[in-house]
């Protein structure tokens, strides 16, 4: 789901249910069997990170920098560095390609591409100096787009079933589409406790406030079967299913950050930053609309429609990170972050109280989910000039990162790099950054979902632009 609680909704991976083995054992072909997407699928990174083109350009190594209005999403303690009122806007564009390969059922292979653009972040920050408030402090109101759910899977294939009644040949068309967004509104506060140390907190509210906080999944399966009976004759049957699930999400969590300037002399500075993004229980209201059709021909179909409402809960795990930045000179800064999310605590609880791991159907008591540890490195070189009669800065940024994806077992490795630049002129700052993420064999291995032979390759291109105006 680009880097984005505040990204702390840690939700599910792609689950493609079914295998050739189970199909060959079937005596009939009910709609919905075979290859299908299931559960909550977040295509963006599972890494709960923040926003902003400057951070993205530095490989998201930003916990110990956090010196602009996006700090509320990275390390609220860093907000104290803002000395003037500031408004910020961040836009993003994402293009994602997923190449799905099924060695057990090659006709189901597919290459899916999704792209989207959104307002990723917006904020207004107002500082209050020690002269008026006793200590330097700042208040900030933030909107952050957390996850985009856009994803699709389109497959057309056929297979055979050798049953006791005869040989059945099935032509299947399966289409899966997922859309929707989750966002949070944040109220952040930071205070400078001492000259070197500051502390901050952000309260994040996930709910329908400005727009629906939900995702929608639609599964469409069309089956046409022809059975050659062992006793003579050929029989045709049609089994279709259209299922739409709408999931409304709500919850509250807190980001807590600390920012410590441990060394400063001349132009050199070393800063340590730390952040904790608290666990929380999210409520999900699910509406399932299902239409099934069956018959012997397209002109002779019986239709059945049902609507079911369910209430579920997701226990979102804690995540926490540590960062160090070293300003070598006024022009050059390098930074590194280590970030960890305790995925073993990610649990889905249905209306009957049955608990499974958050990205699959394995009972939580049998969970083998390991935590993920993310590593980010980045640097920035600033070109400072007065050529146009006023100070302006052109930064050059680059970063590398390791961004593993959790499964019910060992996390799957995802890597990437980023580049960025921009311009800062007096009270106006504009940044732009590009990020590339890639990974091989990304799937839900080990969840008992019969994912025989599934391999998924990921390529993702992300473009961020940020605008900051200081008053």
N, C-alpha and C positions, 0 to 999 in steps of 0.2 A: 501499500500500500504503500517515488521520490521520498525523501526523508521528511517526516512530519511528526503516549501521552505525555512535550505534551504529546503526543503519540502514545498514550498508554492504553489504548484499547488494543489488546493483543488478541487477535481473533484468528480464524482458521485458515488452513492451507487448502490447496486444491485437492479434492478427494474424487477420484474417478473410479466408480464402483463397478466391479464385474470383471470377468475374465473369460477367455475362451473355454476353459475347463467347466465353469459353471453353466455356460450356455449349452455345451454339448450334453450335459446331464439333464437339461430341461426337457420335459415332455410337451410343454406348450410354451408360447412366447407372450406372456402378459406384458402389457405396456409398462414401460418404466424399468424393465430388466436390462441387463447388459451395460453398456457404457453410459454413465450419466454423471453429472457434477452434483455435489451434495454438500450440505451444510454451509457455513459462512466462509466465503472465499475472499480474502483480501489480497489483491495482486501487488500492492505496494510493499515496501520493506516492512518486516515485522519489527525492525529496530525502532524503539520509541525515541525519536529525536525531535529537533525543533525546526525552525523555519529560517528563511533569509538567504539571499544570493551570496552574501559575503561568507556565511558559514558553509554553504554548499561548495563554493569555490575553493575552500580550504579543507575539503574532504570531510566536513562536519566535525572537525576538531575545534570545538568552540566553547566548551564548558569553562575553560580558564581565560577566555577572551570576553565573550558576552557583553560587548560595549555599545550595542545599539538597542533599538526598541524591541528587537526579537528576543532579547535576553530572557523575557518571561517564559519562553518556551524551552530555553536551554538551561539557564541557571539564574533564577530570579535575583540572587544576590548581586549579580553583575549590573542590574538596573541602576545601582547607585552611581555608576559612572556618568549617567546622563545628567548634565547640569542645566539644561534648558528644556522647556516644553518641546515635545516632538511628536509628530504623527508619522506613521509608517504604513506602506502598502507593499505587499509581495504577491506577484502573479507567477503562475507556474504552467508549464506545458510538459506532458509526459507522452512518450511513445513506447509501448511495450510489446515485445514479440515473444510468444511462448510456443515452442516446438514440442509437441506431444507425440511420443513414440511408444507403441504397444507391441513388444516383440511377440506376445501371445496372441495378438489379434491385429496384424499389420493393416487391414483395411480401415481400422479406426484411427489411424495416424492422422494428425492435423497440425497445421501451423496457423496460429491465431495472432492477430495484431489488433491492438486497441490503442487509441490516443484520445487525450482530453486536455482541456485547459480549465483553470479555475483561479479564483481569488484565494490564495493560500493563507494569507495572514493580513491583518489590519490591526492597528493599535493607536492609542493616544496616551502619552505619558506626561505627567506633571510633577516636577520635582519641588521640594520645599527645603530651603536652606536652613542651616543651624540657627541663623539669625532669627527666623520666624518660628521654627518648629523645635528648637532645642538641640536637635541633631539633624544632619543631612538625611533626608528620606525622600522617597518617590512613590507615587501612586500611578498605576497603569491599568487601562482597560483594554482587553485583547480579544480578537476573534482569530481562531486558528482552524483551518481545514485539516482534519486529522487523517482521514482515509477516503480514497475514492474506490468504489467497488466495481467499476466498469470492467467487464470481462465477458468473453464469449467463447463458445466451443461449437463447431459445426461439423457434423460427420454424416457421411452417406456410405453405407457398406452393406454387404450381404454375408450370410453365414448359413451353414446347414446343421440340422439336428437329426440325428438318427434315433428315432424313438420306437417304442414297441408297436405303435400304430402304423408307422411308415417313415419315409424320409421327408423332412420339411425343409424347404428353402425360404429364407426370410430376407426381404429387402427392408433395410432400416434407414430412416432419416431421423437424426437426433440433433436438436438445436438447443443450446443453452445460452441464455443472456442474463447478465447480472448488471444492475445499475444502482446508483445511489451514492450518498455521501454521509460521512459522520464528521461533525465539527464540535468544538467546545468554545464557550465563552469564558474568559479568564479575568479575574480581579486580582491584580498583583500589587505587592507592597515590599519595599526594601528599605533598610535602615543602615547607616554607617555606624557601627558599634564603636569602633576605634578608628584611628587614622589609617590603619592597615587592613582592617577586617570589616566586612559587611555581610548582612544576612537578609534573605528574601524568601517570600512565600507567594504562591499563586494558587488561588482556588479556581478549579476548572469545572464548569457546569456543562454537561452533555444533555441536551434536551431540545425539543421543538420550540425555538424562540424566534429566530429570524426566518427559518426555513425548516422543512422536514428533516429530522435526524434519523435517517432510515436507509435501508438497502432493500432492493427487490430482486428476486430471482424467478426466472421463467424457464420451465423445462417443457420442451415440445418433442414428443416421440411419435413417429408414424411408422407402423409395421404393416407390411403386406406379406402374408405367408401362403405358400402353396405346398400342400401335402400330398405326396403320392402314396396312396394307401397300399399296404401289402395285400389287401384283399380286392384291389382293383378300384380304379377311379381316382380323380384328383379333386381336392377340396381347397377352396380359397377362403382365407379369413383376413379381416382387417382389425387391428387393435391400435387405437390412437389414445394418447393422453396429453393434455395440456394442464400443467400445474404452475400456479403463480403463488409465490410466498412473499409477503410484505412484512418486514421486520423493523419495528420501531424501537430505538435504543435510548436509554436514559441512565444517568449516573453522575456521581461527583467524585473527584479526586483532587489531590493537592501535590504541587511541586514545591520542594523545599531546597533552597540553594545557599551555599556559602562561598565567599569570594575573599581570598587572602593574598594580599600583596606582601610576599615574604622578603623581597629584596628589591631595592631601587637605588641606583647611583648613576648620576649623569643621565645618559640616554638608555642605560640598561635597566631591565626590570624582569623579575620572575614572579609569576602569579600561579597560585594553586586554586583550583575550583572543584567543588563537589556538589552533586545534586542527587536527590532521592525523589522518585515519583511513586506515590503511595499506591498500594493495592486498593481495589474497591469492587463492590458487587454491582453489576449493571443489570437493569431490568430490560427484558426484551419481550415486546408484545408481538406475537406472530399471527398473521392471518394467512390461511392456506386455502386457496380456491382451486378446485380440481374438476376438470371435465374429462370424461372417458367416453370413447366411442368404440363399438365393436359390431361386426356383422360380416356378411359374406361378400358384399360389394359396396362401392361408394354410394350407391343409391338406396341401400338398405342397411342403415346404421342405427343402432340404438344408442341413445345419449343419456349419460347420468352426470349430474352436477352436484357437488358438495362444497360446503364452506365450513372450515374449522378454525376456531380461535384457541391459541395456546399462550401461556405465560411461562417464560423461561428466565433463568438467571445465568450470568457469566461471572465467575470469580476471576478478576483481572489481577495478574501477578505484580509484585513489586519490581521496579527496575531502579538502578542506581549507577552513577558514573563518577569518574575522577579524571581531572585534566590538569595539565601543566602547560603554561605558555612562557616563552623566553623572548623578550624583546631585546635583540642583540644590539640594535641601534634604532634611531628614530625611523629608519627606512625599512628595517628587516625584522620580522617576527616569525617564530616557528612555534608549533603547538602540537600536542598529542593528547588523545583521550582513550580511556578504557571504559567500556560500558557493559553492564551485565543485566540480563532479564531472567527471572526465575520462572521459566516456562512450566516447570513441574507443578506449579500452583494454579495454572490456567485450567479451570474446570467449568464445564457446562452442566447445568442442573435443569432437568425438564419439569413439567408440571406435577409429575408424580414423585419428585425428589430423587430420581435416578441420576447419578453423576457419571459423566464420561469426561475424557480429556477434551480440551477446548477445540481441537481440530481433528475430530474423528469420533468413532463409536466405541473405542476401548474403554472399559470401566476405569474410573480414576484410580481405583485400588490396584490396578494392574499397570499403571502408567510407567513408562520407561523414558519419559521426556526429560532431556537434559537441558540445563540452562544454556543460554547463548552468551558468549563473550565477544564483544565487538572492539576492534582496534582501529583508530583513525589518526592519521598524520597529515599535517598541512602547514603551509607557509605562505607568507605575504611579503612582497617587496613593493615599497611605495616610492613612486617618482614624484618628488615635490618641486614645484616650480612657481615662479612669479612672472611668467612671460606675458600674461595678459593684464598685469597691473594689480592682481590680487592673488593670494595663495590658492593654488589648486593642487589636487593630489590625484594621480592615476595609479591605482594599485594593480599589481600582477600577482595572481594567486594560483596555487596548485595543491592538490591533495590526493592521498591514497587511502583506501580503507578495506577492511575485511568485515563483511556484513552477513554472518551466517543465518540461515533460516531454520527454525525448529521443526522437528518431526518427533514421532514417538520412537525415539532412538537417538542416534548421533545426529547433531545438526548438519544440514547441508551447506556447503561452502559457497558463498557469493562474494565476489570481489568487485572493485571498481576504482575509478580515478575521476578527478574533476579539475576544471580550469575555470578561472574567473578574472574579471576586471571591472572597471567602472570609472567614475569620476566624482570627486568631492570638491565643491566650490562654495566657500563660505557656508551658508546655511542649507545648502542643497547637496544631497548625496544620491547618486544613482549607481547601482551595482547590477551586474549580470553574470551568470555562471552556467556552466554545462557539466553534467555528470553522466557517466556511463557505468552501468552495473551489468554483470554477467555471471552466469552460473550454469553448471551442467548437472544433470541427474537430480533435479529438484522435484521431490514428491513426498508423499506421506508414508514413507516406508515404515513397516513395523506396526501399523495400526490395525492389522487384522482385517483389512478391507479388500482382500483378494486382488491386490494391485500387481498381479503377475506381469512382469516385463515392462512396467511403466517407467519411462525416462522422460524428463522434461528439461529442456534447455531454455534459459532465460536470457534475453537481451533487453535492456531498458535505457532509453535516452531521456534525460530530464533537463529542462531549461528553466531557470529562475531569473526573475528581475525584481529588484527592490528599489523603492523610492522612499527617502527620508527627508522630511522638511522640519527644520529646527527654528524656533522662534526666539 
